[in-house]
Amino acid sequence: MGQFVAILKDSFREAVDGFVIYVMLALALVMVILIGSVSYEPEAPDDALPEVLNQFNFIFPDRGKSKAPLGMFTPLEYKATDAVQNPDGSVKFTLGVEYSGNTGFQVDDKKDRPKPKAPGGLDVFRYAVAAWKLPAGEKIKEDPRRARAKILQGGNKDLNVVMPANMSPADLNNVTEEDMVEFIRSQVVLFVGVSASDVTVTRRTEGVTEPDYKFDVQIKSVSGARGWPHKIYVLFKAFDPIRRIPLGLALYFIQDQLVNGLGAGIALIISVVITGFFIPNMLRKGSIDLLISKPIGRVQLLVYKYIGGLTFMFLISTFTIGAVWFVMAVRSGYWDPSFLLIIPGLTFTFAVVYAVSTLVAVLTRSAIAAILLSIAFMVVMWIVGKTKEVFDRMKLSDDQQLPEWAFTLVDTINNVLPRYKDLDKLTTKVIVDANLPPGLARMLGVLVEFPSFGGAVGVSLVFIAVMLALASWRLVKRDG
């Protein structure tokens, strides 16, 4: 352990000797200040509620537990009246539910399937609650814009959206007042992003005749509510605010696009430059002779140096991401710590790139070669990942004309190389789940297919092990 600590200290002395690390820290500080200059102010209920209620026609079956929404849209209009925000931050309003479309749904006693019908044939709200209450129906894996047509044509059915479960007249009749109340509470939880215990719903029956419905709704507080529209001010309110943006969507954009996207890319490149000198300097004539004269093997020495580079990246990302998370939490009032999981994620991504840098450094003993080839590797991995995304979208197109071998080639290249882009998508998923309200996060899951954790990490781990094994073998053979 003492040998590792000594090598780690030596690596850090190398890092702070150059000016590049100070540029990196300065950029991190600038990012923290800029993100800290953003403030978030909840919109008034009259401005916010129409934006929220527009999403209530998206229904997640199995009492809101389904990860996939229904692949159909119920023609209901949700309207808020008498909305008031109290001094304690709670919001009260009356929610009205009315039929709003030119077509609804009725139950077909013969086929036991819903089908279009003119108004008056079915209580559509009861249908919506029944669809929410019942288990999810058939699953489909398709572009959501084509899913409905595809299922009717007998296309492939795997994942992402679900068709309504088979429903009988009894299912509609069995919808109770308690079911209706729980449905409204579930929709508020899913699309406002508050806990169920913070939402109170009661049905109002006086003066209301079915198929119209009214509910009295109270939300304990909209401060930090991820789905509640906010005014977003930048640069300490130097400009007019951006209006009606859900808090979670604003946090997602900053964390994913600015920090996990632009910021992480810059951090990886600068870290490659800084750590690119660690191993070549160690292998200089005289340096390695002095080191291996101590009771430590060449392979062990190389692994320690590699871990030293990862530790450097871990500490730098901990400082930057931790500071960003703290200032965002203070300014927004939303304190979910899941964003901090980006720290090990970014460190693992760097581990893939640094494994290439290590092998090149051992082969060439040149820091410049290690840096340039590592950055080139990052670019290639990014291109492979983007190409895979494009080809996956083309598979959904009916008019794509590329030969089958082209898709097989792209899939094979993506499968055998480390999943650089997949790792980025996994960190995006962490940010989505942490910031977006559950309903919006699940809708994004319909539009974006996130990779499996095991596949992305497993292939990358194998790649790292192969790179280090080759570097160790070359070091032993060359200096043996």
C-alpha positions as CSV (number, residue, x, y, z in Angstrom):
1,M,0.0,0.0,0.0
2,G,2.9,2.4,0.8
3,Q,4.3,1.8,-2.7
4,F,1.0,2.7,-4.3
5,V,0.6,5.9,-2.3
6,A,4.2,6.9,-3.2
7,I,3.5,6.4,-6.9
8,L,0.2,8.2,-6.6
9,K,1.9,11.2,-5.0
10,D,4.5,11.1,-7.8
11,S,1.7,11.2,-10.4
12,F,0.1,14.2,-8.7
13,R,3.4,16.1,-8.6
14,E,3.6,15.6,-12.3
15,A,0.1,16.8,-12.8
16,V,0.5,20.0,-10.8
17,D,3.8,20.8,-12.4
18,G,2.2,21.9,-15.6
19,F,-0.3,24.7,-16.3
20,V,-2.9,22.5,-17.9
21,I,-4.4,21.4,-14.6
22,Y,-4.9,25.0,-13.6
23,V,-6.7,25.7,-16.9
24,M,-8.9,22.7,-16.1
25,L,-9.7,23.9,-12.6
26,A,-10.3,27.4,-13.9
27,L,-12.8,26.1,-16.5
28,A,-14.5,24.1,-13.8
29,L,-14.8,27.1,-11.6
30,V,-16.3,29.2,-14.5
31,M,-18.8,26.4,-15.1
32,V,-19.8,26.3,-11.5
33,I,-20.3,30.1,-11.4
34,L,-22.3,30.2,-14.6
35,I,-24.6,27.4,-13.4
36,G,-24.9,29.1,-10.1
37,S,-26.1,32.2,-11.9
38,V,-29.2,30.4,-13.0
39,S,-32.3,30.8,-10.7
40,Y,-35.7,29.0,-10.8
41,E,-39.0,30.6,-9.9
42,P,-42.2,28.6,-9.9
43,E,-44.9,29.9,-12.3
44,A,-48.2,31.0,-10.9
45,P,-50.9,28.2,-10.9
46,D,-52.9,29.9,-13.6
47,D,-49.8,29.8,-15.9
48,A,-48.5,26.4,-14.8
49,L,-51.5,24.2,-14.5
50,P,-52.5,24.2,-18.2
51,E,-49.0,23.0,-19.1
52,V,-49.2,20.2,-16.6
53,L,-52.8,19.1,-17.3
54,N,-52.0,18.8,-21.1
55,Q,-50.1,15.7,-20.2
56,F,-52.9,13.9,-18.2
57,N,-54.2,12.2,-21.4
58,F,-51.0,10.0,-21.3
59,I,-52.0,7.0,-19.2
60,F,-49.7,4.4,-17.6
61,P,-51.7,1.2,-16.9
62,D,-51.4,-1.0,-13.8
63,R,-52.4,1.9,-11.6
64,G,-49.6,4.0,-12.9
65,K,-46.9,1.4,-12.3
66,S,-46.4,0.5,-16.0
67,K,-43.1,1.8,-17.5
68,A,-44.8,2.1,-20.9
69,P,-47.8,4.3,-21.6
70,L,-50.9,3.4,-23.6
71,G,-50.3,3.6,-27.3
72,M,-53.5,5.8,-27.7
73,F,-54.7,9.2,-26.6
74,T,-57.9,9.7,-24.7
75,P,-60.0,12.7,-25.9
76,L,-60.4,14.3,-22.5
77,E,-60.0,17.9,-21.5
78,Y,-58.6,18.7,-18.0
79,K,-59.3,22.3,-16.8
80,A,-58.2,23.9,-13.6
81,T,-60.4,26.6,-12.0
82,D,-60.2,28.6,-8.8
83,A,-56.5,28.0,-8.6
84,V,-54.8,29.6,-5.5
85,Q,-51.3,29.5,-4.2
86,N,-51.2,29.9,-0.4
87,P,-48.5,31.7,1.6
88,D,-47.2,28.3,2.8
89,G,-46.5,27.3,-0.8
90,S,-49.4,24.9,-1.2
91,V,-51.5,25.0,-4.3
92,K,-55.3,24.4,-4.4
93,F,-57.5,24.2,-7.5
94,T,-60.7,22.6,-8.9
95,L,-60.0,20.1,-11.6
96,G,-62.7,19.6,-14.2
97,V,-62.7,16.7,-16.6
98,E,-64.8,16.8,-19.8
99,Y,-65.0,15.0,-23.1
100,S,-63.3,17.1,-25.8
101,G,-62.8,15.0,-28.9
102,N,-64.8,14.2,-32.1
103,T,-64.2,10.5,-31.5
104,G,-64.3,8.5,-28.3
105,F,-64.1,4.8,-27.4
106,Q,-66.8,2.2,-26.7
107,V,-66.6,-1.4,-25.7
108,D,-67.3,-3.9,-28.5
109,D,-69.2,-6.8,-26.9
110,K,-68.3,-9.1,-29.8
111,K,-64.6,-8.5,-30.1
112,D,-64.2,-7.2,-26.6
113,R,-62.0,-4.3,-28.0
114,P,-62.4,-0.5,-27.8
115,K,-63.3,1.1,-31.1
116,P,-64.1,4.7,-32.3
117,K,-67.6,6.1,-31.8
118,A,-69.3,9.5,-31.8
119,P,-69.8,11.3,-28.5
120,G,-72.5,10.0,-26.2
121,G,-71.7,6.3,-26.5
122,L,-69.2,6.0,-23.7
123,D,-68.1,7.7,-20.5
124,V,-64.5,8.3,-21.7
125,F,-63.2,9.3,-18.3
126,R,-64.4,6.0,-16.8
127,Y,-62.7,4.3,-19.8
128,A,-59.4,6.2,-19.0
129,V,-59.6,5.2,-15.3
130,A,-60.3,1.6,-16.2
131,A,-57.4,1.5,-18.6
132,W,-55.2,3.0,-15.8
133,K,-56.5,0.4,-13.3
134,L,-56.1,-2.7,-15.4
135,P,-52.7,-4.5,-16.1
136,A,-50.8,-3.3,-19.1
137,G,-51.9,-4.9,-22.4
138,E,-49.8,-6.1,-25.4
139,K,-46.3,-4.6,-25.6
140,I,-45.0,-3.1,-28.9
141,K,-41.5,-2.1,-30.0
142,E,-42.0,0.5,-32.7
143,D,-41.5,4.1,-33.5
144,P,-44.4,5.6,-31.4
145,R,-45.7,7.5,-34.4
146,R,-46.1,4.1,-36.2
147,A,-47.0,1.9,-33.3
148,R,-50.8,2.0,-33.7
149,A,-50.8,1.3,-37.5
150,K,-48.1,-1.4,-37.1
151,I,-50.0,-3.4,-34.5
152,L,-53.2,-3.3,-36.6
153,Q,-51.1,-4.6,-39.6
154,G,-49.7,-7.4,-37.5
155,G,-46.2,-6.1,-37.2
156,N,-43.5,-7.0,-34.6
157,K,-44.5,-6.5,-31.0
158,D,-41.8,-6.3,-28.3
159,L,-41.6,-3.3,-26.1
160,N,-42.0,0.5,-25.4
161,V,-45.7,1.2,-25.7
162,V,-48.8,-0.9,-24.8
163,M,-52.2,-1.3,-26.3
164,P,-55.2,-1.0,-24.1
165,A,-56.1,-4.2,-22.3
166,N,-59.2,-6.1,-23.3
167,M,-62.0,-4.4,-21.6
168,S,-65.6,-5.4,-20.9
169,P,-68.6,-3.3,-19.9
170,A,-68.2,-4.6,-16.4
171,D,-64.7,-3.1,-16.2
172,L,-66.1,0.3,-16.8
173,N,-69.0,-0.2,-14.4
174,N,-66.6,-1.4,-11.7
175,V,-64.7,2.0,-11.7
176,T,-65.4,3.4,-8.2
177,E,-65.1,6.9,-6.9
178,E,-62.0,5.8,-5.0
179,D,-60.5,4.7,-8.3
180,M,-61.1,8.1,-9.9
181,V,-59.6,9.9,-7.0
182,E,-56.5,7.6,-7.0
183,F,-56.2,8.1,-10.8
184,I,-56.1,11.9,-10.5
185,R,-53.6,11.6,-7.6
186,S,-51.4,9.3,-9.7
187,Q,-51.4,11.7,-12.7
188,V,-50.4,14.6,-10.4
189,V,-47.6,12.5,-8.9
190,L,-46.4,11.4,-12.4
191,F,-46.5,14.7,-14.1
192,V,-45.9,17.3,-11.3
193,G,-43.2,15.2,-9.7
194,V,-44.3,15.3,-6.1
195,S,-44.9,12.4,-3.6
196,A,-48.3,10.9,-3.3
197,S,-48.5,11.9,0.4
198,D,-48.2,15.6,-0.7
199,V,-51.3,15.4,-2.9
200,T,-54.9,15.5,-1.6
201,V,-57.8,14.8,-4.0
202,T,-61.6,14.7,-3.3
203,R,-64.3,14.3,-5.8
204,R,-67.0,17.0,-6.0
205,T,-70.4,15.6,-6.9
206,E,-72.8,18.5,-6.1
207,G,-74.0,20.1,-9.3
208,V,-71.9,17.8,-11.5
209,T,-73.4,15.1,-13.7
210,E,-71.5,12.3,-15.3
211,P,-69.8,12.0,-17.8
212,D,-68.4,15.4,-16.5
213,Y,-66.3,15.2,-13.3
214,K,-64.8,17.7,-10.8
215,F,-62.2,17.2,-8.2
216,D,-60.7,19.4,-5.5
217,V,-56.9,19.0,-5.6
218,Q,-54.3,20.3,-3.2
219,I,-50.5,20.0,-3.6
220,K,-48.6,20.6,-0.4
221,S,-45.8,22.5,-2.2
222,V,-44.6,23.1,-5.7
223,S,-41.1,24.2,-4.6
224,G,-38.7,21.7,-6.1
225,A,-41.5,20.0,-8.0
226,R,-39.8,18.6,-11.1
227,G,-42.8,18.8,-13.4
228,W,-44.1,22.3,-12.3
229,P,-43.3,25.0,-14.9
230,H,-40.8,27.6,-13.8
231,K,-39.4,30.9,-14.8
232,I,-35.7,30.3,-15.6
233,Y,-33.4,33.3,-15.1
234,V,-29.7,33.3,-16.3
235,L,-26.7,35.4,-15.3
236,F,-28.3,36.5,-12.0
237,K,-31.5,37.7,-13.7
238,A,-29.6,39.9,-16.2
239,F,-32.2,38.9,-18.9
240,D,-35.9,38.3,-19.1
241,P,-36.8,34.8,-17.9
242,I,-37.5,31.8,-20.1
243,R,-41.1,30.9,-19.3
244,R,-43.1,27.8,-18.5
245,I,-40.2,25.3,-18.5
246,P,-40.6,22.4,-16.1
247,L,-38.0,22.5,-13.4
248,G,-36.8,19.0,-14.0
249,L,-36.4,19.7,-17.8
250,A,-34.2,22.7,-17.0
251,L,-32.1,20.7,-14.6
252,Y,-31.9,17.9,-17.1
253,F,-30.7,20.2,-19.9
254,I,-28.0,21.7,-17.7
255,Q,-26.8,18.5,-16.2
256,D,-26.9,16.4,-19.4
257,Q,-26.1,18.8,-22.2
258,L,-23.7,21.2,-20.4
259,V,-22.1,19.1,-17.7
260,N,-22.3,15.5,-19.0
261,G,-22.0,16.6,-22.6
262,L,-19.8,19.6,-23.2
263,G,-18.2,19.7,-19.8
264,A,-17.4,16.0,-19.7
265,G,-15.9,16.0,-23.2
266,I,-13.6,18.9,-22.3
267,A,-12.7,17.2,-19.0
268,L,-11.8,13.9,-20.7
269,I,-9.6,15.6,-23.3
270,I,-7.7,17.7,-20.7
271,S,-7.3,14.7,-18.5
272,V,-5.9,12.7,-21.4
273,V,-3.4,15.5,-21.9
274,I,-2.4,15.6,-18.2
275,T,-2.2,11.9,-17.6
276,G,-0.6,11.2,-21.0
277,F,2.8,12.1,-19.5
278,F,2.6,9.8,-16.4
279,I,3.7,6.5,-18.0
280,P,6.2,7.9,-20.6
281,N,7.9,9.9,-17.8
282,M,8.0,6.7,-15.7
283,L,9.6,4.8,-18.6
284,R,12.4,7.3,-19.3
285,K,15.9,5.9,-19.1
286,G,16.9,5.8,-15.5
287,S,13.5,6.4,-14.0
288,I,12.2,2.9,-14.4
289,D,15.5,1.5,-13.4
290,L,15.3,3.4,-10.1
291,L,11.7,2.3,-9.6
292,I,12.1,-1.4,-10.3
293,S,15.2,-1.5,-8.1
294,K,12.7,-1.4,-5.2
295,P,10.7,-4.5,-4.4
296,I,7.9,-4.0,-7.0
297,G,7.3,-5.7,-10.3
298,R,7.0,-4.0,-13.6
299,V,3.3,-5.1,-14.1
300,Q,2.4,-4.0,-10.6
301,L,4.2,-0.6,-11.2
302,L,2.2,-0.1,-14.5
303,V,-1.1,-1.0,-12.9
304,Y,-0.4,1.5,-10.0
305,K,0.4,4.2,-12.5
306,Y,-2.9,3.4,-14.4
307,I,-4.9,3.6,-11.1
308,G,-3.1,6.8,-10.3
309,G,-4.4,8.3,-13.5
310,L,-7.9,7.2,-12.7
311,T,-7.7,8.6,-9.2
312,F,-6.7,11.9,-10.6
313,M,-9.8,11.9,-12.9
314,F,-12.0,10.8,-10.0
315,L,-10.9,13.6,-7.7
316,I,-11.2,16.3,-10.4
317,S,-14.7,15.1,-11.4
318,T,-15.7,14.9,-7.7
319,F,-14.7,18.5,-7.2
320,T,-16.5,19.8,-10.4
321,I,-19.6,17.7,-10.3
322,G,-20.0,18.0,-6.6
323,A,-19.8,21.8,-6.8
324,V,-22.2,21.9,-9.7
325,W,-24.7,19.7,-7.9
326,F,-24.5,21.8,-4.8
327,V,-25.1,25.1,-6.4
328,M,-28.0,23.7,-8.5
329,A,-29.6,22.2,-5.4
330,V,-29.3,25.5,-3.5
331,R,-30.7,27.6,-6.4
332,S,-33.5,25.2,-7.4
333,G,-34.6,23.7,-4.0
334,Y,-34.3,20.1,-5.5
335,W,-31.8,18.0,-3.6
336,D,-31.7,14.6,-5.3
337,P,-28.1,13.4,-5.1
338,S,-28.4,10.9,-8.1
339,F,-26.5,13.4,-10.2
340,L,-23.4,12.5,-8.2
341,L,-23.4,9.1,-9.8
342,I,-22.0,10.8,-12.9
343,I,-18.6,10.9,-11.0
344,P,-18.0,7.1,-11.1
345,G,-19.6,7.0,-14.6
346,L,-17.2,9.7,-16.0
347,T,-14.2,8.0,-14.2
348,F,-15.1,4.7,-15.9
349,T,-15.4,6.3,-19.3
350,F,-12.0,7.8,-18.8
351,A,-10.7,4.4,-17.7
352,V,-11.5,3.1,-21.2
353,V,-9.6,5.9,-22.9
354,Y,-6.7,5.8,-20.4
355,A,-6.3,2.1,-21.1
356,V,-5.5,3.0,-24.8
357,S,-3.2,5.8,-23.6
358,T,-1.3,3.3,-21.4
359,L,-0.8,0.8,-24.2
360,V,0.4,3.5,-26.6
361,A,2.7,4.9,-24.0
362,V,4.3,1.5,-23.4
363,L,4.7,0.8,-27.1
364,T,6.1,4.3,-28.1
365,R,7.3,5.8,-24.8
366,S,6.0,9.1,-26.3
367,A,3.5,11.2,-24.4
368,I,2.5,13.0,-27.6
369,A,1.6,9.7,-29.3
370,A,-0.3,8.6,-26.3
371,I,-2.3,11.8,-26.2
372,L,-3.1,12.1,-29.9
373,L,-4.0,8.4,-30.4
374,S,-6.2,8.5,-27.2
375,I,-8.1,11.5,-28.5
376,A,-8.4,9.9,-32.0
377,F,-9.8,6.8,-30.2
378,M,-12.4,9.0,-28.5
379,V,-13.4,10.4,-31.8
380,V,-13.7,7.0,-33.4
381,M,-15.8,5.7,-30.6
382,W,-18.1,8.7,-30.8
383,I,-18.5,8.2,-34.6
384,V,-19.3,4.5,-34.1
385,G,-21.9,5.3,-31.5
386,K,-23.6,8.0,-33.6
387,T,-23.5,5.7,-36.6
388,K,-25.2,3.0,-34.6
389,E,-27.9,5.5,-33.6
390,V,-28.6,6.5,-37.2
391,F,-28.7,2.9,-38.4
392,D,-31.1,2.0,-35.6
393,R,-33.5,4.8,-36.7
394,M,-33.1,3.7,-40.3
395,K,-34.3,0.2,-39.4
396,L,-37.7,1.7,-38.5
397,S,-38.0,3.4,-41.9
398,D,-40.1,1.7,-44.5
399,D,-38.1,3.3,-47.3
400,Q,-34.5,2.5,-46.2
401,Q,-32.6,1.0,-49.0
402,L,-29.2,0.0,-47.5
403,P,-28.3,-3.7,-47.7
404,E,-28.6,-6.0,-44.7
405,W,-24.9,-6.5,-44.4
406,A,-24.4,-2.8,-43.7
407,F,-26.6,-3.0,-40.6
408,T,-24.8,-6.2,-39.5
409,L,-21.4,-4.6,-39.9
410,V,-22.3,-1.5,-37.8
411,D,-23.8,-3.8,-35.1
412,T,-20.7,-6.0,-35.1
413,I,-18.3,-3.0,-34.8
414,N,-20.4,-1.6,-32.0
415,N,-20.6,-4.9,-30.1
416,V,-16.9,-5.7,-30.1
417,L,-15.6,-2.2,-29.3
418,P,-16.0,-0.6,-25.9
419,R,-19.4,1.1,-25.6
420,Y,-18.2,4.6,-25.4
421,K,-21.5,6.1,-26.6
422,D,-23.5,3.6,-24.5
423,L,-21.7,4.7,-21.4
424,D,-22.8,8.3,-22.2
425,K,-26.4,7.1,-22.7
426,L,-26.3,5.4,-19.3
427,T,-25.2,8.6,-17.6
428,T,-28.0,10.4,-19.5
429,K,-30.5,7.9,-18.1
430,V,-29.3,8.5,-14.6
431,I,-29.9,12.3,-15.2
432,V,-33.3,11.6,-16.7
433,D,-34.5,9.5,-13.8
434,A,-33.1,11.9,-11.3
435,N,-34.6,15.1,-12.7
436,L,-37.6,14.6,-14.9
437,P,-41.0,13.8,-13.3
438,P,-41.8,10.1,-13.6
439,G,-44.3,10.5,-16.4
440,L,-42.1,12.6,-18.6
441,A,-39.1,10.3,-17.9
442,R,-41.1,7.3,-19.0
443,M,-42.3,9.1,-22.1
444,L,-38.7,9.8,-22.9
445,G,-38.0,6.1,-22.5
446,V,-40.5,5.4,-25.3
447,L,-38.6,7.7,-27.6
448,V,-35.1,6.7,-26.6
449,E,-33.9,3.1,-26.2
450,F,-31.3,3.1,-23.5
451,P,-28.6,0.4,-23.5
452,S,-28.3,-2.3,-20.9
453,F,-25.9,-1.6,-18.0
454,G,-24.4,-5.1,-18.1
455,G,-23.6,-5.0,-21.8
456,A,-22.1,-1.6,-21.9
457,V,-20.0,-2.0,-18.8
458,G,-19.1,-5.7,-19.4
459,V,-17.7,-5.1,-22.9
460,S,-15.8,-2.0,-21.7
461,L,-14.2,-3.9,-18.8
462,V,-13.0,-6.7,-21.2
463,F,-11.5,-4.0,-23.4
464,I,-9.7,-2.4,-20.5
465,A,-8.3,-5.7,-19.3
466,V,-7.0,-6.6,-22.9
467,M,-5.3,-3.2,-23.2
468,L,-3.6,-3.4,-19.8
469,A,-2.6,-7.1,-20.5
470,L,-1.0,-6.1,-23.8
471,A,0.8,-3.1,-22.2
472,S,2.0,-5.3,-19.3
473,W,3.2,-8.0,-21.7
474,R,5.1,-5.5,-23.8
475,L,6.7,-3.8,-20.8
476,V,7.9,-7.2,-19.4
477,K,9.2,-8.4,-22.8
478,R,10.9,-5.1,-23.7
479,D,12.6,-4.4,-20.4
480,G,12.9,-8.0,-19.2
